[in-house]
Amino acid sequence: MSEDAEWASGLGAQLKLVQASFAEDDPVTRQQYISDEIARALKTVSPSKRRSYLQALAGRFPSWEGAPAPKVKPTLELSPEELVNRLVEAAPYLTIAQRRAMAEQLEGAGLVASRPAAGAAPASAAASEPIPEELQRKLGLDPDQALSQVRVLRLIAVLIEFSVTLDQLAWNVWKQIAPKSIVRRDGGAESDFRRIAGPYLAGDDEVSTAQISQVVDKTRQLIAGLLAGMGSTGEAFARQFLTRISPGAIKEKADAESGFFVGPEQKCWRKYLEVFNDINGPMIEKEIAEVLATQAEELILGKGRQGGVA
């Protein structure tokens, strides 16, 4: 297999995993996740080879969902400045409740800053850095829109709590069902999202964006593999279990044992009872976990890939 075909095979498996993980999302969101996955994979390919690599990938996916239509700005009869002047002119005639409701609307749109708590330093309405184009696309923002710094910080707090909890839960579950798997998180403090998120947000040069992305990507792949693997675990376990207790398997085991004075049907029945009595709840639970671990590991690493999550 050529290098571009091998790359396309591995990335194709990863894209199928992304497609299965976000099957319930709308096509625009799902396409964005796929685009991000391809962009990450292309970073490891030299510019001179990217065309052939993408052609190899396109051969595995002959059709793609159409790109979302660009967002069109609303047409205003008055300019933003004229609208503000009209609002200022009407302000003396508004009730306190109306003023409060309008202030909340303006705050939600990022046009005014939230009132700081007593004793707290005032916060700027918008972040000092421009919003990256990639983030604008994901959030559906216009290039000239600003973010409320107060709400950005609140959202960061919510998302970090969510990420830390999900990160710990996912790896603890994986450790229980697949203790010997080659899919595992790296050791050390640099792989602990809780320990590196704070220094990164504070501007510590020792923690890079690539390091944050690597930690998050490993957990994302693990969670996606577990969720996608659940879909095929039941069928795979049932097939394995039914094969073990099938008439053919019972007869084969019965024929392998001695017993000259016992008829074939009686031998098969005795062997079936022996096999059935060995089945219990803990054993079934263990086998289901092993099947899930196998299914998830194949999805995470990708069939035919020369590597994956270490």
C-alpha positions in Angstrom: 0.0 0.0 0.0 1.4 3.4 -1.0 2.0 6.1 1.6 -1.0 8.2 0.5 -3.3 5.2 0.4 -2.2 4.2 3.9 -2.7 7.7 5.1 -6.2 7.9 3.5 -7.1 4.5 5.0 -6.2 5.5 8.5 -7.9 8.9 8.2 -10.9 7.4 6.6 -11.4 5.1 9.6 -11.1 8.1 11.9 -13.7 10.1 9.8 -16.1 7.2 10.0 -15.7 7.3 13.8 -16.4 11.0 13.8 -19.4 10.5 11.6 -20.8 7.8 13.9 -20.1 9.8 17.1 -21.9 12.9 15.9 -24.7 11.2 13.8 -27.4 13.0 15.8 -25.9 16.5 15.1 -27.1 18.6 12.1 -25.1 18.2 8.8 -23.4 21.6 9.2 -22.0 20.8 12.6 -21.0 17.3 11.5 -19.2 18.6 8.4 -17.3 21.1 10.6 -16.0 18.2 12.8 -15.0 16.3 9.7 -13.2 19.3 8.3 -11.3 19.9 11.6 -10.2 16.2 11.6 -8.9 16.5 8.0 -7.1 19.7 8.8 -5.4 18.1 11.8 -4.3 15.1 9.7 -2.8 17.4 7.0 -0.5 19.1 9.4 1.7 15.9 9.3 1.8 15.9 5.5 4.3 18.0 3.5 2.7 20.7 1.3 4.0 19.0 -1.9 2.2 15.7 -1.1 -1.1 17.1 0.2 -2.8 17.0 -3.2 -2.1 13.3 -3.8 -3.0 12.5 -0.2 -6.4 14.3 -0.5 -7.1 12.6 -3.9 -6.5 9.2 -2.2 -8.9 10.2 0.6 -11.5 11.5 -1.9 -11.4 8.1 -3.6 -12.7 6.5 -0.3 -15.5 9.1 0.0 -17.0 9.8 -3.5 -19.6 12.3 -2.1 -19.7 14.8 0.7 -22.4 16.8 2.2 -22.7 20.3 0.7 -21.1 23.2 2.5 -23.4 25.5 4.6 -24.7 28.6 3.1 -22.8 31.8 4.2 -24.5 33.8 6.8 -26.0 37.0 5.4 -26.1 40.2 7.5 -29.5 41.6 8.0 -30.4 44.7 6.1 -31.1 47.7 8.3 -33.1 50.8 7.3 -31.1 52.8 9.8 -27.4 52.7 10.5 -26.2 51.3 13.9 -25.3 54.9 15.0 -28.8 56.1 14.1 -30.4 53.3 16.0 -28.3 54.1 19.1 -29.3 57.8 18.9 -33.0 56.8 18.6 -32.6 54.7 21.7 -31.0 57.5 23.7 -33.8 59.9 22.7 -36.4 57.4 23.9 -34.6 56.6 27.1 -36.3 59.3 29.3 -39.7 57.9 28.4 -38.9 54.3 29.4 -39.9 52.6 32.6 -37.3 51.1 34.9 -38.5 47.6 33.9 -38.1 48.5 30.2 -34.6 49.9 30.7 -33.5 46.8 32.7 -34.9 44.4 30.0 -33.1 46.4 27.2 -29.9 46.4 29.2 -30.0 42.6 29.5 -30.6 42.3 25.8 -27.6 44.6 25.0 -25.5 42.6 27.4 -26.5 39.3 25.8 -25.5 40.7 22.4 -22.1 41.7 23.8 -22.7 45.4 23.3 -22.4 46.3 27.0 -20.4 44.8 29.8 -22.1 43.1 32.8 -22.1 45.0 36.0 -19.2 43.9 38.2 -20.0 42.6 41.7 -19.4 44.8 44.7 -15.7 45.3 45.2 -14.8 43.6 41.9 -12.7 45.3 39.3 -14.7 46.3 36.2 -14.3 44.0 33.2 -14.0 44.9 29.6 -17.0 44.1 27.4 -14.8 42.4 24.8 -11.6 40.4 24.8 -8.5 42.3 23.8 -7.6 39.7 21.2 -9.6 39.4 17.9 -11.8 36.3 17.6 -10.0 33.6 15.4 -11.8 32.9 12.1 -12.1 29.2 13.1 -14.0 30.1 16.3 -16.1 32.6 14.4 -17.3 29.8 12.0 -18.0 27.4 14.8 -20.0 29.9 16.9 -21.7 31.5 13.8 -20.3 35.0 14.6 -19.8 37.9 12.3 -16.2 39.2 12.0 -17.2 42.5 13.6 -18.9 40.9 16.6 -17.3 41.2 20.0 -17.5 38.7 22.9 -18.5 39.6 26.4 -15.4 38.9 28.5 -17.5 38.2 31.6 -19.6 35.6 29.8 -16.5 34.1 28.2 -15.0 33.5 31.6 -18.2 32.0 32.9 -18.4 29.7 29.9 -14.8 28.7 30.4 -15.5 27.7 34.0 -18.5 25.6 33.0 -16.7 23.9 30.2 -13.6 23.2 32.3 -15.7 21.6 35.0 -17.5 19.5 32.3 -14.2 18.5 30.6 -12.4 17.5 33.8 -15.3 15.4 35.0 -15.8 13.7 31.6 -12.0 13.2 31.3 -11.7 11.4 34.6 -14.8 9.3 34.1 -13.8 8.2 30.6 -10.3 7.1 31.5 -11.5 5.4 34.8 -14.0 3.4 32.8 -11.5 2.5 30.2 -9.0 1.4 32.8 -11.6 -1.0 34.3 -12.7 -2.6 31.0 -9.4 -2.6 29.2 -6.5 -2.6 31.7 -4.0 -4.1 29.2 -5.0 -2.0 26.1 -2.3 -0.1 24.3 -4.7 2.9 24.3 -3.8 4.8 27.4 -3.2 8.3 28.5 0.4 9.5 28.9 1.8 9.7 32.5 3.0 12.8 34.2 1.5 16.1 35.1 1.7 17.4 31.5 -1.1 14.9 30.5 -3.4 16.1 33.3 -5.9 18.6 31.9 -6.6 20.0 35.3 -3.0 20.9 35.9 -2.2 22.4 32.6 -5.4 24.3 31.8 -4.8 27.0 34.5 -1.2 27.8 33.5 -2.1 27.8 29.8 -4.9 30.4 30.4 -2.6 32.5 32.5 -0.1 32.6 29.6 2.5 30.2 30.9 5.0 29.6 28.0 5.7 26.1 29.4 2.2 25.0 28.3 1.5 25.2 24.5 -1.7 25.1 22.5 -0.4 21.9 20.9 0.0 20.3 24.3 -3.6 21.2 25.3 -4.9 19.9 22.0 -3.1 16.6 22.4 -4.5 15.9 25.8 -8.1 16.9 24.7 -7.8 14.9 21.4 -6.9 11.7 23.3 -9.9 11.9 25.6 -12.1 12.9 22.7 -11.0 9.8 20.7 -11.5 7.6 23.7 -15.0 8.8 24.4 -16.0 8.7 20.7 -14.6 5.1 20.5 -16.5 4.0 23.6 -19.8 5.5 22.4 -19.5 4.2 18.8 -18.3 0.8 20.1 -21.5 0.4 22.1 -23.5 0.2 18.9 -21.8 -3.0 17.7 -21.0 -4.6 21.1 -24.4 -6.3 21.6 -24.4 -8.0 18.2 -20.7 -9.1 18.5 -21.2 -10.5 22.0 -24.5 -12.3 21.0 -22.7 -13.9 18.0 -19.8 -15.0 20.2 -22.1 -16.4 22.9 -24.5 -18.2 20.6 -21.6 -19.8 18.8 -20.4 -21.3 22.1 -23.8 -22.9 23.0 -24.8 -23.8 19.4 -25.8 -27.4 18.7 -22.8 -27.9 16.5 -20.4 -26.6 19.2 -22.0 -28.8 21.8 -21.9 -31.9 19.6 -18.2 -31.3 18.8 -17.3 -31.1 22.4 -19.4 -34.1 23.3 -17.8 -36.2 20.5 -14.4 -35.4 21.8 -15.1 -37.1 25.1 -15.1 -40.8 25.8 -18.3 -42.6 26.7 -19.0 -45.9 24.9 -22.1 -46.8 26.9 -23.8 -43.4 26.5 -25.9 -42.5 23.5 -25.0 -39.4 21.4 -28.1 -37.4 22.5 -27.4 -38.1 26.1 -23.7 -37.1 25.7 -24.8 -33.9 24.0 -27.3 -33.1 26.7 -24.8 -33.7 29.5 -22.2 -31.5 27.7 -24.8 -28.7 27.2 -25.7 -28.8 31.0 -21.9 -28.6 31.7 -21.4 -25.6 29.5 -24.6 -23.9 30.8 -23.7 -24.4 34.4 -20.4 -22.6 33.7 -22.2 -19.5 32.6 -22.9 -16.8 35.3 -23.5 -13.1 35.6 -19.9 -12.0 36.4 -18.6 -14.0 33.4 -21.1 -12.5 31.0 -20.3 -9.0 32.4 -16.6 -9.6 31.9 -17.1 -10.8 28.3 -19.3 -7.9 27.4 -16.6 -5.5 28.7 -14.0 -7.3 26.7 -16.0 -7.1 23.5 -16.7 -3.4 24.1 -13.0 -2.8 24.7 -12.1 -4.6 21.4 -14.7 -2.7 19.4 -13.7 0.7 20.9 -9.9 0.0 20.4 -10.4 -0.9 16.7 -12.4 2.4 16.2 -9.8 4.5 18.1 -6.8 3.1 16.3 -8.5 2.6 13.0 -8.3 -0.6 11.0 -5.1 -0.8 9.0 -3.5 2.1 10.8 0.2 2.0 11.7 -0.3 3.5 15.1 -2.9 5.7 16.9 -3.5 6.8 20.4 -0.6 5.7 22.6 
